[in-house]
Amino acid sequence: MSTSDIIWLLVQVIGSLALFLFGMKYMSEALQRFAGQGMRNVLASFTSNRFKSILTGAFVTTVIQSSSATTVMVVSFVNAGILKLRNAIGVIMGANIGTTMTAWIITLFGLKFDISAFAIPIIGAGFICMMLNKIKINQVGEFLVGFGILFLGLTFLKNTISDLDLQNSEAVRNIIAACVSDGNAHIGHVLLFLLIGTILTTILQSSSATMALTIVLCSEGVIPLELAVALVLGENIGTTITANIAAAIGNSTAKRAARAHLLFNTIGVLWILVVFRLVMPFINFLTISIEGVSPYVSAAAVPVALSLFHTLFNIMNTSILVWFVPQIEKLTSLMVQGSNEEDEVEYRLKYINTGFMNVGEVSIELAKKEIGEFAKRMVRMYNFIPDLMKMKQNSKEYKPLLSRVQHYEEISDRMEIEIADYLDKIRSESISGDSSLRMRGMLRIVDNLESIGDQNYQLAKMIDDRNNAGVHFSEEMEKNLSGIFELVGQALEIMMKNLELAYNNVEITEALEIETQINQCRDRLRVKHLEDIDNKVYRYSDGIYYSGIYSILEKLGDHIINVTESIVNAKHTTDKSLV
């Protein structure tokens, strides 16, 4: 075989892996969209203790066929305060068990039973489903297309590696001979292949793809079983990198969840290496019991042997380490020191990052949390205004407080853009119809929160302009303004309560009542203001600042009620045409 032929076949290997990865990603994302809110609810609701958490993690990962998706989802939920760290560790353990199903799918459908002959018809059926005007059927179609592409990629990978004929290559035989003697791999070379598996999985960002490559290489006789097992162990460590990347932009608790994933898999690999020589005969025994032949003798039994090892290793590791979850939690706390995040989050997004998108529809839940933080900042900003109004202009606190209000206004502008961009990126993905409607409402909420920030700043500016003009309000004017200030504060409290609720549970009645009171108060103040001007109670120039303040407060009330109205409009649809 010429050098050009070898290069061409290696290019085909890369292309086959890319096709496999695309199919896996497309299938996984389709499953996540199909599961939608249900998966979020399962993760958030069925994790009350470590054992339920393990079962939940295994179930979710089996359904969506991606441990990376599950672990990123978990990190996101921990970051958002939806999951406690201790329960998140259990979910991560379960995800490691759930991901072993991928190896069995590859083994049973890709290698034991050649499904490639049906791949094209499956893709065709999926494409037809995608053309129909039903969201759920579209998602089934996407799953079928991804499923078909996955097995096309696997078939191409198997055929290409077979064409390379690496098992008969003198160079490959010499390398393997150096690594193995008397049928047993040297521990140093086991560690080397473990490292290779880690690096390869880190690069591919998919343990499933690395697992598929490992199974094919071993079943084709390129690498012996024990070195293939070492690759599998390396894949278990490499797959933790995704969660750690996701946690890099999160808070300290999210980072601890990601470190827990790394610790869990690394500890498991360490103890299995200690008993490696005892485990392999057991795997051989089980494979013979199932296949009737040893994987050391027949290449046909290799996929089953590797799948068995992958599953049993993760089950045993979970069974052992589940009793040490509190200790793992403490260890991650030592690895990731907490910080005084109150000052940090004042000036940056807390739950989301526009540079890294979370998996599937989890992003919506994080956006909801971030919107809540946005609202808290705007309420905090509003609470500065009454204090500013009471201060003397020459006091030492006046200028810093005025600057702080201005800074908050700049923060609100930035937050609006970043959250809106994040939501826009989510909308560019194919998501369920009810989630799309929900995001429209969320975009309106963000717009109105930014307008609340603008009105807060206008209030501060009006107060400063009044002070610069040397205007003083009478006791009655101060009392009147205090009344409408209080009403707007109540409206903000109701808004915050509604934002913290599940959007489906929000009622608008209370918000409308306080909005009506604000409008009525503004109308009373306007009538009284015009009367006082006519009666020369105060100068017209003084009244400009007075009327300007209560008018801005009324506009604030409008934007506050708009937030609740947007929440109500963000409720999940019951339109059957979208289901």
N, C-alpha and C positions, 0 to 999 in steps of 0.2 A: 504494500500500500504506500503510495507516494505521500510526500509531506503535504501537498496541496489537498489530497483526498482527506487526510487526517484533519487538517484545518477546517475543511468544509463540513466534516462530520461533527467536529467540536462546535462549530457555529450552529449546526442543527440541534445539538444538545441544548445549547443556550436558548434557542428558539422554542424547543419543546418545553423546557422549564418555564419560559415566559408564557406559553400558551396554557400550561397547567395552572400557573399562578393567576392568570387572567380569569380562567374558568372558575377557580376556587373563590377568587374575590367577587366575581359576578354572582355566583351562586350564593355565597355567604351574605352579600348585601341584599339580595332578593329575599332571602329568608328573614333577615332582620327587618326589612320593610313590611313583609307579610305579617311577622309577629307583632311589629310596631309597639304600641302602648302596652300590649300584654306582657312583653318581655321586661319592659321597664317596671311594670307593676309586680311581676314575679320577683325581680331583684330587690325591689324596695320593700316588699311585704313579707316574703317567705324566708327571711334571714334572721329570725329572732334568737337563734342559738347556733353554735358552731356546726352541729350536725345537720340542721336544716339548711344552713349556708352551704355546706358541702354538696348536699343533694341539689340545691338550687343551682349552684355553679356547674355541676355535671349536666343537669337538665338543659340549662340555657345554652351551654357550649355544644351539646349534642344537637340541639335544634338549629342553632345558627351556624354550626360547623366552623367555628373560629375561636380558639382560645385567646388569641390576641384581641379580638373584638370584645370578648367577655372581660378580660383583664383591664383593657382600656376603659370599658364601661364602669367597672368596679372603681378604678382610680378616679374617674370622673364623679361618680356618686359619693365617694369619700370626700373628694374636694368640695362637693356641694353640700356636704353635711347630711346626705340622704342615708348613707350607710356608716355604721360605726366601724372603726378600724378592725376590731376583733372579729366582727362578722364578715368583713371584707376578706380577711385572711382565709376564713372558711370557704368563701365563694371561690377564691383563687385556687385552693386545694381541689375543689370540685371541678374547676375548669380544666385542671391538668388530667383528671380522669376522663372528662367529656371529650377532650381533644383526641384521645386514643381511638375513638370511633372512626376518625379519618383514615387511620392506618388499616382498619378492618374493611372499610369501603374500598380502599385501593387494592387490598389483598383479595377480597371476595369478588368484587365486580370488575376490577381492572386486570387482575392477573389470573386468578383461579377460573373466572368466567370472563371470557373476552367480550366485553360490552362495546368495544370500538365499532363493531359492525352495525350496531344500533345507534351510534353517536350522531350520525348525520340525520336519520329520521327523527331522533329526539330533539335536535337543534331545530329541524323543520317544524315540528309540532310546537316547540316553544315560540318560534317566530310567528306562527299563526295566532297563538294565544296573545302575543304582544300587540297584534294588529287589532284585536277586539277592543271595544270601548267599555271595558270593565276593569277597574283598578286591580282588584284581587286576582282576576284572570291574567292580567298583564304581569303581575308579580310571579304567578305560577309559571308563566311563559319565560320570564327572566331566569327563574330557577332552572328550568329545563335547558335553556340555552347554555347557562353556566355549567350545568351538569355534563352536557354533551361535550362542550369545549374542554372541560377538565380531563375527560377520558380520551379525547383525541390527543391532547398534549401528552398524557401518560403513555399512550400507544406509540406515538412518535418517539418519545424518550426511550422506551424499551427497544424499539426497532433500531434506533440510531446507535445505542450502546452495543447492541448485538452486532451491528455492522462494523463498529470500531474493532471488535474482536480483541478487546483488551486482555481477556483471560489467557489468550495465547501469545500475548506480547512478551518477549524476553525481558524487557525492562521492567514491566509490571510484575512478572513472575519473580524477578530478582528482589524487587522491593518487598513483595509479600513474604518471600522466603526469609528475608532479613528480619521481618516482623514476627514471624510465626515459626516455632519449632515444636516438633512432636504434637502438632495439632493445636497447641496452645499459644496464644498471643503473649508476647512479652509485656509486662506491666507498663514499661516506658512507652511502648508503641500504642498501648491502649490509651494512655494519657495523651499521646500525640493525636490520635484520631478523635479523641474527645474534644481536644482543642479545635481540630479542623471542623467538627460538627458544630461547635459553638460559633466559630467565625462564619461558616457558610450560612447558618440560620440567621445570624445578625445581618449579613449582607442581603439575603433574600427576604428577610422580614416575614418568613413563613416557615414554621416547623413542618407544616404539611408538605411543602415542596421539597424540603431537605429529606423528610421521611420517604417520600416517593422515590427520590434519587437513590437513597440508601437501599431501599428494598429492591429496586431494579439492578443496581450494581452488584448486590449480593446474590440475587437470584440468577444473574448472568455469570456468576462465578468469578467476577473481577476481584472482589474482596472477600475474605473469610468471614464467617458468622460473628466471631468475637470482636473483630474490628468494626463490623457493621453495628453491633450492639454499642460499642464505644461512640460511634457517630450519633446513635440515638440518644445516648446520655448527654452528649454535647448539645444536641438539639434542644433538650430540656432546659439547659442554661441559656442558650442563645435566644430562645423565645421570650425570655424575661426582659429583653432589651426594649421591646415595643412599649411595655407598660412604663418603664423607667423614662423613656422619651416623653411619653404622655404626661408623666408626673413632673417633668422638669419645669413646667410653667405653672404647676399647681402649688397649693399651700403645703406646709410641713406634714400634715396628716396624709395627703395624697402621696407625697414622696415616701412616707413610711409604708403605705400599702404596696407601692412598687418594690421597695426594698424587701418587704415580706415575701413577695413572689420570688425575688432573687435568692433570698435566704432559704426558702422552702425547697426550691429545686436544687440549689447547691448542696445543702445538707443531705438531701436524698442521694445525689450523685456520690458524695463522699462515703456514705455508709455502704452503698451498693458496691463500691470499688473494694471495700474491705472484705466483703463476702462474695466477690466476683466468681471465684473458683467454685463456690458452692452453688451459686445461682444457675450457672450455665448448664450443669448436668440436669438440674430440675427442669429447665426450659426444654432441654433435649428430650427428657422423659415425657413431658406434656405433649410435645409436638409428635412424638412417636405414637402416643395414645390417640391423638386426633387424626394424624395423617397416615399412620402405619409405617412411617419411614423417618429416619433421622435427618435433620437439616444439614448435618455434617456429611451425609452420604448423597442426598438428593437435593438438587437446587429447587425442585418444585415445593419442598417443604419449608424453604427459607422464609417466604413472606409470612406464613403462619407463625413461625418461630419468633420473628421480629415483632409482629403484632402482639403475640402473647407476652413477650418481654416488656414491651412498651406499656401494655395495660396493667400487668401484674406489678411492675415497678411503681407506677403511679398510685395504684390501690394500696400497696404495702407502705409506701412513703406517707400517704395520707393517713393510713391507719395508725402509724407510729406517731407522726408529728401533730395529729389532731389534739393529743393530750398535752402538747406543749405550746398551744396558741398563746396563752398569757405571757410565756417566756419570750416567744418570738415577737410579740407586741412590745415588750420592754426593750428587747434588743434593737428593734427598729427605732425606738425612741432615743436610744443612745447613739445610733448611727445618724439620725436626722434630728438635730437639736431644734426645739421650738424657738420661735422668735417673737418679738413684739410686733405682730402682724398688723395691729390696728393702724400704726403709722404708715406701714407699707401699702396696705390696700387703699389708703386714702387717695393715692395718686395713680393707681393702676387697676386693671380689671382683675377680679378675684377668681372667677370660675371658668372663664373662657379665654381663648387666645386665638386671634384671627390667623395666626401662622400655622396652627395645628388644629385640624378638624377631628373631633371625636367620632366614634363609630356609630353609624346608623342614626336612629332618632333620639339617642341619648343627648345629642347636642341641643335638642329643644328644651329638655329639662334643665340643662346647664344655663341656657339662655334665660329661662324663667328666673333662675336663681340670680343671675347677673342683673336682670331688670330690677329685681327686689333690692339689690345693693345700690343700683342707680337711684331708685326711689328714696332709700334711706339717706343718701347724700343730699338729695334735694330737700328733704324734710329738715335735715341738719342745717342746710344753708338757709332755709326759711326761718329757723329758730334764731339765727343771728340778727334778723331784721329788727324785731322789737327791742333787743338790747342796743342795737345801733341807734335807734330812734331816741332812746332815753339818755344816751351818752352826750356829754358836752364835747364839742368839736375839738377843744384844746386838751382833752384828757389823753393820757398816754396810751389807752387801750383803743381809742377811736380809729386811728389810721391803720393799725394792724388788722382790726376787725373788718374795716372796709376793704382792705387788700385781700383778706381771706375770702370775702364774698366774691370778689372779682376772680380770684383763683378758682373757686368752686364753679363759677360760670364757665371758665375755660375747660375745667374738668368735664362739665356736662356736655359741652360741644364735642369733646374728644370721645366721650363714652357713647354718645348718640351715633357717631360715625362708626366706631369699632363694633358696637353691638349690631347695628344695622348691616354692616358688611358681613358679619358672622351669620346673621339670619339669611342674608342674600345668598351666601355660599351654601347654606343648608337647602334653600329653595331651589338651587341649581341642581341638587341631587334629586333623584326620583324618590319621593316620599309619599306616604299615604295621603289621601284626600283630606281627612279630618285634620291631620297635622299641618297641611298647607293652609287651611282656613285659620288654624290656631296661630300660625306665624304672621298672617296678615294682621290679626289683632295685636300681636306682639310688636309689630313694626309701628302701628298707630300709638301703642303705649309709649314706646321709646321716643317717638316724635313729640308727644305731649309732655313727657318728663323733661325733655330738653327745653320745651316752651315754659315749663314751670321754673326751670333754672334761669331763663331769660327774664321772666317777670320778677323773680327774686332780685336779680341784678338791677332791673329797672327801679324797683322799690328802693334799694340801697342808694342808687344814683339820685333818685328824687329827694331822698332824705338829705344826702350830701349837698345837693343843689340848694335845698331850703336853708341848710346851715350856712352855706357860703353867702346866701342872700341876707342872712341875719334875721330870718323870719321865725317867730315863735308862735306856737299854737296855744290857744286858750285851754283852760282845764276841761271845758265842755268838749272841745274839738279832740283833745287827747283821749277823753273818755269814749267818744263816738268811734274813734279809730281803734281803740282797744277792743271794743265790742266786735268789730268786723275782723280784726286780727284773730280773735279767739275763735270765731266761726270758721275761718279758713284753716286754722290749726286743727279743729275738729274734723273738717273735711279731709285733711291730710291723714289723720289717724284712721279714718274709715277707708281711705284709699290704700294705706299700708296693710290694713287687715285683709282687704280684698286681694291684694297682691300676694299675700302669704298663704291664702287658701288655695286649694286645688281650683283651677279656673272653672271647672264644672259646677262647683258649689257656690259660686258668687251670686248674690242677689243685689239688685241695683236700688231697691226702695230707699234704704237708709241714706245712700249717697245722694239720691235725688232730693230727699227732704232737706238735707243740709245745704245743698246747692240752692234750693228755693229760698231758704233763710238768708243766704248770702245776697241773693238778688234783691230780696225785699229790704234788707238792711241798706244796700247800696241805694235803692230808690228813696228810702226815707232820708238818708244823708244828703242825697242830691236835692230833694225838695227843701230840706232845712237849710242847705248851703245857699240856694238861690234866694230864699227868704232873708237870710243873714246878710247877704250881699246887698239886697234892696234896702234893708234897714240899716246898712252901714255898721253892722256889728264888728266887721273886720274888713280890711282893704281887699280889693279884688286881687291884687298881686299876691297877698297872703293866701287867698282862697285857691289860687292856681295849684299850689303845692298840696293843699288839703284835699281838693277834689282829685288831683292826680294820684294821690296815695290810695284813696278808697276805690278809684276806678281800676287801678292796677290790681288791687286785691280781688275785685270782682272778676277780672280776667283770669287771675290765678284760679279762682273757683271754677271757671269754665273749663280750664285745662285739667283740673283735678277730676271733675265729673267725666270728662272725655276719657280719662284713664280707665275708670270703672266700666264705662260703656264699651270700651275696646276689649276689656277683659270678658265681658258678657258675649261680645261678638266673637271672641276667640274660643268659645266653647266648642267642643267636638260636635260635628254635624250629625244629624240623624237622617240625612237625606239618603235614602236607599240606593239612589243612582250612583252614589260615590262609594258604596260598599262592594 
